Structures are given as C-alpha cells and as structure tokens.
Amino acid sequence: MNPTRFIVAQNSGRDPDLLAVKWAKMRADAFGYLRGAAPLFYRTWSRIAPKGAPVSWMSGDAHLENLGSYRGSNGVPYFDINDFDECCLAPANWETGRAIAALLVLRRRDLAKVFAEAYAETLAGGKPGHIEPEVARGPILALLTAVEERNQKEFLEKWMSDGKLKLRDGHIYRLRKAVKRRARRTFEAWARRQPDAPFYKVVDVCGRIAGDGSLGLERYVILVEGKKVPFVMDMKEAAPSAPRQYLKLRQPPWRCEAERVATVQHFMQYVPVARLAWTGPSPKSYLVHELEPLIDRIDVSALKQGDYKEFVRQWAHLLASAQLRTAGWKGSADLDAMIAYGQALDGRARGVLMKAASAAAASQVAAWRDFRRSGLGKNRAAG
C-alpha cells in the first residue's frame, strides 16, 4: 500500500480536526513525519531489522522529543523517557533502530554513532542508571535545576483563569457539552475508586492538544480541587501499539491498552511519573497522570555541539537502562542475555545496525515527500 494511504488508514476514526493538526506537523519536515508515522516505520523495520537481538521491553517510540523532566511518585524530579504509548515486547534493536533512524533523519550520523556506542556500553555494563539533579550534568542538569525552582502557584497561573482552565490556542480548547460530560464521567468513575477520592473532585474539563502520534485520539486536561491548592490531571485515550502488529512475539495479556502503557511505564522508568494510573477497559481505556511544574523538555535544536553529544549519550544510557531494568520481566530476556547482547555490539555489529537504520531513515524521508505531494496538512500549515 502507498505510504500516505497506509498512514491515513492507520489513523481512521480519529477526530478530523485534531488529525488536521497532526497532518500539518507531519508535513512540516521529515522528523515531524517520522514522529507521526510510527506504524509505517515499523512496517519497514520488520523487514530489515538485523536478526539475533534478545527480546526486551521497548517504549516503542524512541526519538529526541520523547524525553523530558517530570516529578516522580516520590516527589523527586527526574529526566527520563516519557512516552510509552507504543510499548510492547520486541527484539531489543527495534527500540534502538527507531532511535538511530530518528537521528539519521535529522542528518546527524555523527550522533547516531555516539548513541549506538553509549547504548552498547551501558547494556554491557549491566547496571541500569537514572538521572536526577544530583547526578545530572550538562543541559539536563540545567533543565532540572530550572524546573526545581518552579512552584505550583506559577504553574496554576499558566493553566487557570478565574477558577477554570485557561484556553490556549493550539494547546487547550473548549469541549462540546456532550463530550465534556462523558469525559467527566469517565474520570469521576476512576476517581471514586482511589483511596484519596476527594482529592480528585472535578472543577473543570477541557480538551488538550499534545504529542504527535496520538493526535486525533481523545485527550483531556482536568482541573481537580486537590488538597490545599488545585491540581491538573491529564487523561489520554490509549490505542494499540504500533510495532505490535508486525511482531510474532507473544505478548502478556492486558485487560486494556491503558493498563499495558501504565504498567510498562511503571517498570521502565526508574521512578514512575506522579499519580500514574489507568482506567478502562470498555469501551475505551485511558492513561491518567498528574501534570505539574516540573514537566519540560530540552530544545535540542538550540544545543551546542558538545552539549548535543552529551544529551544523546545520556539518552542512550536511559534507553539501555530501561531495558536492563525490565530484564526477565514478563517475557523479556534475562539480565545475562541483555549484557551479552551489549558486549556483542562491537564496531562491526553496530555497523550492521547503522546500515539497517539508514535504510529505514531513507524510507521515511521518501514517504514524507510522498506525503507532501498528497497535499494533506497543506491548508492547516498555511494557516
């Protein structure tokens, strides 16, 4: 099937207004296209991925925009992988293949090599790490230092006005009454089952525009009373994993897609994001978590060469750490197998991986050009 027709089919049934936003983002550049076209990437990767990698848990959408700061469930700020919508069991190089291809689409072959080396080194060492202010350095340390200084009052001024959620063009929008009522009922049904149910008393509900691959799915921002001050929650519809359809691996049984995402995120992150939960399973399931002042990410386009290199090295370290952290869990290869794989990723093996990722990146760029010729997203981009 033609790449553009394939992508349109994969997004069928989603909100047309939000899909217009997604098409415009994908039209803008090849990297934006890659971020929004995960199913197409994995269709290609399933045919060309090097053989022999052990089975591992993957976040499923490894690229530079899916890293950031957040407050963990223990109250400490961390920098880590922050998007697990596409998570599943897969050969370990399905995660690294997408990460390296993303760097190649950005024309950063030098950094793709840095990533592959740092990933192999961490995996071979067998010791998962994490990044919090005490161990951070470079641009990540600067980010975590900055977000630590933010407070809830400043955060609420950004999100609230006159006791309600503040509408922001391109980010927060007013819902139709029927949709708002349904979203509220879904959230309240979940909240009633929580041990601190009064914390989640709903004040306001709006639609939220965020992410790339998930655009067009339902996503809500919910203002709740909290304890002493209001809090803001995110509730996002979960969809099937993009790589899963190309894998013959047996996956664990989940009650719904949101349980899959929340559970895998809980184990892959060193400390999960605050108030991470899920609600479902019928007719749709949703991932729930808290939004707070510590959420942010680094503008990699503004980084100096040395900082960019360090950022990529740390990204590879985090990705390998997440795989090590979940080694032996629910079907993943054990720790010995993951360490052995890292040790086997010598210069020659990394070259084979780079060659496959280069072919995948070239395929994505060609598909992006076809997408631009199709005209999808053109009017929205022009507006």
C-alpha positions in Angstrom: 0.0 0.0 0.0 1.2 3.5 -0.8 2.7 5.1 2.4 0.3 8.0 2.5 -2.8 5.8 2.1 -1.3 3.5 4.7 -0.9 6.3 7.2 -4.4 7.6 6.6 -5.8 4.1 7.1 -3.9 3.7 10.3 -5.5 6.9 11.7 -9.0 6.2 10.6 -11.7 7.0 13.1 -9.8 9.8 14.8 -11.1 13.3 15.4 -10.8 15.1 12.0 -9.9 18.5 13.4 -7.1 17.1 15.5 -6.0 15.0 12.6 -5.6 18.2 10.6 -3.1 19.4 13.2 -1.3 16.1 13.0 -1.1 16.2 9.2 0.3 19.7 9.4 3.0 18.6 11.8 3.9 15.7 9.7 4.1 17.8 6.6 6.5 20.4 8.1 9.6 18.3 8.0 10.9 14.7 7.7 11.5 14.4 11.5 7.9 15.6 12.2 6.7 12.9 9.7 8.7 10.2 11.5 7.2 11.1 14.8 3.7 10.8 13.5 4.2 7.8 11.3 5.4 5.1 13.8 3.3 2.3 12.2 4.9 2.9 8.8 8.4 2.9 10.4 7.8 -0.5 12.0 6.3 -1.9 8.8 9.6 -1.1 7.2 11.8 -2.1 10.2 10.1 -5.5 10.5 11.5 -6.4 7.1 15.1 -5.1 7.5 15.9 -5.3 11.3 19.2 -7.3 12.0 18.5 -10.7 13.4 19.7 -12.1 16.8 18.7 -9.4 19.2 17.2 -10.6 22.5 13.6 -9.9 23.4 13.2 -6.8 25.5 10.6 -4.3 26.6 10.6 -1.1 24.5 9.0 2.3 24.9 8.1 1.9 21.2 8.7 5.5 20.0 12.3 6.3 20.8 13.2 9.8 19.5 14.6 13.0 20.9 11.1 14.6 21.6 10.1 11.8 23.9 12.5 12.6 26.8 11.9 15.1 29.5 11.7 16.1 33.1 8.9 15.1 35.5 8.2 14.8 39.2 8.3 11.1 40.3 5.8 9.5 42.6 8.4 10.1 45.4 8.4 13.9 44.8 11.9 14.0 43.3 12.4 15.5 39.8 13.9 13.1 37.1 14.8 13.2 33.5 13.8 10.1 31.6 11.9 8.6 28.7 8.4 9.9 29.0 6.3 8.3 26.2 5.2 4.7 26.3 2.1 4.7 24.1 3.7 2.2 21.7 5.3 -0.1 24.3 5.5 -3.8 23.8 7.9 -6.8 23.9 10.1 -6.8 20.8 13.7 -7.6 19.8 15.9 -5.0 21.6 17.0 -3.4 18.3 13.5 -2.4 17.4 13.9 0.4 20.0 17.5 1.3 19.0 16.7 1.1 15.3 14.0 3.8 15.6 16.2 6.0 17.8 19.1 5.8 15.4 16.9 6.3 12.4 15.5 9.4 14.0 19.0 10.9 14.3 19.7 10.0 10.7 16.5 11.7 9.5 17.9 14.8 11.3 21.2 14.2 9.4 23.2 13.6 12.5 25.1 10.4 11.6 27.9 11.5 14.0 25.4 11.5 16.9 23.8 8.2 15.7 27.3 6.6 16.2 27.6 8.2 19.6 24.2 6.8 20.5 25.0 3.3 19.4 28.3 3.2 21.3 26.8 4.6 24.5 23.9 2.2 24.3 26.2 -0.8 23.9 28.4 0.4 26.7 25.5 0.7 29.2 24.0 -2.6 28.2 27.3 -4.4 28.5 27.8 -2.9 32.0 24.6 -4.5 33.1 23.8 -1.7 35.6 20.8 0.5 34.9 21.1 4.1 35.8 18.9 7.2 36.2 19.1 10.9 36.1 18.1 13.2 39.0 19.6 16.6 39.9 22.4 15.1 42.0 23.8 13.0 39.1 22.7 15.2 36.1 25.2 17.2 34.0 25.3 19.5 31.0 21.9 20.6 29.6 20.0 18.1 31.6 21.4 19.5 34.8 20.4 23.0 33.7 16.9 21.8 32.9 16.4 20.0 36.2 17.8 23.0 38.1 15.4 25.3 36.4 12.3 23.2 36.8 13.1 22.6 40.5 12.7 26.4 41.1 9.2 26.5 39.7 6.3 26.4 42.1 2.7 25.3 42.0 1.4 28.8 42.1 3.3 29.8 38.9 2.2 26.6 37.3 -1.5 27.2 38.1 -1.3 30.8 36.7 -0.3 29.3 33.4 -3.2 26.8 33.4 -6.0 28.6 35.2 -8.1 31.8 34.9 -11.0 32.8 37.2 -11.0 29.4 38.8 -11.3 27.5 35.5 -8.9 26.1 33.0 -7.3 28.7 30.7 -8.0 28.2 27.0 -4.8 28.4 24.9 -4.8 28.2 21.1 -3.1 25.1 19.9 -3.0 23.6 23.4 -6.2 23.8 25.4 -9.6 24.0 23.9 -13.3 24.0 25.0 -15.2 20.8 24.5 -18.7 20.2 23.3 -21.1 19.7 26.2 -21.8 16.1 25.5 -18.1 15.3 25.1 -17.3 17.2 28.3 -19.9 15.3 30.3 -18.6 11.9 29.0 -15.0 12.8 29.8 -16.0 13.9 33.3 -18.0 10.8 34.0 -15.1 8.6 32.9 -12.6 10.5 35.1 -15.0 10.5 38.1 -15.7 6.8 37.8 -11.9 6.3 38.1 -11.5 8.8 40.9 -14.2 7.1 43.1 -12.0 4.0 43.3 -8.9 5.9 44.5 -8.0 5.9 48.3 -7.8 9.7 48.2 -11.0 10.2 46.2 -11.8 13.7 47.5 -8.5 14.9 46.0 -9.9 14.3 42.5 -13.1 16.4 42.8 -13.5 17.8 39.3 -13.6 21.6 38.8 -13.3 21.8 35.0 -12.5 19.7 32.0 -11.1 20.8 28.6 -9.6 19.2 25.5 -5.8 19.0 25.2 -3.6 19.1 22.1 -0.3 17.5 22.8 2.0 14.8 21.3 2.3 13.7 17.7 1.5 10.1 17.1 -1.5 10.2 19.4 -3.1 13.3 17.9 -6.7 12.6 16.9 -7.3 10.4 20.0 -9.2 11.7 22.9 -7.1 13.7 25.4 -8.3 15.8 28.2 -6.9 18.1 30.9 -8.8 18.0 34.1 -8.7 20.6 37.0 -9.3 19.0 40.4 -9.6 20.5 43.8 -6.6 18.8 45.3 -5.9 19.5 49.0 -4.7 23.0 49.7 -4.4 24.0 46.0 -5.9 22.7 42.8 -4.1 20.2 40.7 -4.1 19.5 37.0 -4.5 15.9 35.6 -4.0 14.5 32.1 -6.3 11.8 30.7 -5.4 10.3 27.3 -7.0 7.6 25.3 -4.8 4.6 24.8 -4.5 2.9 21.4 -2.9 -0.4 20.2 0.9 -0.4 20.0 2.2 0.5 16.5 5.0 -2.1 16.4 2.8 -4.9 17.8 1.1 -5.6 14.5 4.4 -6.6 12.9 5.6 -8.8 15.7 5.0 -12.6 16.1 6.1 -12.5 19.7 3.6 -13.5 22.3 2.6 -10.5 24.4 1.4 -10.6 28.1 -2.4 -10.5 28.5 -3.6 -7.0 29.4 -7.1 -6.0 30.3 -6.9 -3.0 28.0 -4.4 -0.8 26.2 -4.1 1.7 29.0 -3.2 -1.0 31.5 -0.4 -2.0 29.1 1.0 1.5 28.9 0.8 2.4 32.6 2.3 -0.9 33.7 5.2 -0.9 31.3 5.9 2.7 32.1 5.9 1.9 35.8 8.7 -0.6 35.3 10.7 1.0 32.6 11.1 4.4 34.3 13.4 4.5 37.3 10.6 6.1 39.3 7.2 6.5 37.6 5.6 9.9 37.0 3.3 11.2 39.8 -0.2 9.7 40.1 0.3 7.3 37.1 -2.8 5.2 36.6 -5.3 3.9 34.0 -9.0 3.5 33.6 -10.9 1.1 31.4 -11.4 -1.3 29.8 -14.7 -0.6 28.0 -15.5 0.9 25.5 -12.2 2.9 25.6 -9.3 3.0 28.1 -7.3 6.0 29.3 -3.9 6.7 30.8 -4.1 9.1 33.8 -1.3 11.1 35.4 -0.6 14.4 37.1 0.6 17.5 35.2 2.9 19.6 37.3 5.5 22.4 37.2 8.4 20.0 36.7 7.3 18.8 33.2 9.6 20.2 30.5 12.0 19.1 27.8 15.2 20.3 26.2 15.1 22.2 22.9 17.8 20.1 21.2 17.9 22.4 18.2 19.4 25.1 20.4 22.2 22.9 21.9 25.8 23.4 21.2 27.7 20.5 19.6 29.3 19.3 22.8 26.0 19.5 24.8 24.1 17.8 21.9 26.6 14.9 22.0 26.3 14.6 25.8 22.5 14.7 25.5 22.5 11.9 23.0 24.9 9.8 25.1 22.6 10.2 28.2 19.5 9.3 26.1 21.2 6.1 25.0 22.1 5.4 28.7 18.5 5.9 29.7 17.1 3.7 27.0 19.6 0.8 27.8 18.8 1.3 31.5 15.1 0.9 30.9 15.8 -2.4 29.1 18.1 -3.6 31.8 15.6 -2.6 34.5 12.9 -4.8 32.9 15.2 -7.7 32.0 13.5 -11.0 32.9 10.1 -9.4 33.4 7.0 -10.8 31.6 8.8 -12.4 28.7 11.9 -10.2 28.4 15.3 -11.8 28.1 17.1 -12.1 31.4 19.9 -9.8 32.6 22.7 -12.2 31.4 21.3 -12.2 27.9 21.0 -8.4 27.8 24.6 -8.0 29.0 25.8 -10.5 26.4 24.0 -8.6 23.7 25.6 -5.3 24.7 29.0 -7.0 24.7 28.3 -8.4 21.2 27.5 -4.9 19.8 31.1 -4.3 18.7 32.0 -1.9 15.8 31.0 -4.4 13.2 27.6 -5.2 14.8 26.9 -1.5 15.3 27.7 -1.0 11.6 25.1 -3.6 10.6 22.6 -1.8 12.9 23.5 1.6 11.4 23.1 0.2 7.8 19.6 -1.0 8.6 18.6 2.2 10.4 20.0 4.2 7.4 17.7 2.3 5.1 14.7 2.9 7.4 15.5 6.6 7.6 15.7 6.8 3.8 12.4 5.1 3.5 10.8 7.6 6.0 12.2 10.6 4.1 10.8 9.2 0.8 7.4 8.6 2.4 7.5 12.2 3.8 8.0 13.5 0.3 5.1 11.5 -1.0 3.0 12.8 1.9 3.8 16.4 1.0 2.8 15.7 -2.6 -0.5 14.4 -1.4 -1.5 17.8 0.0 -2.6 16.6 3.4 -2.0 19.2 6.1 -1.2 21.9 3.5 -4.1 24.2 4.3 -3.6 23.9 8.1 0.2 24.6 7.7 -0.5 27.6 5.6 -3.0 28.9 8.2 
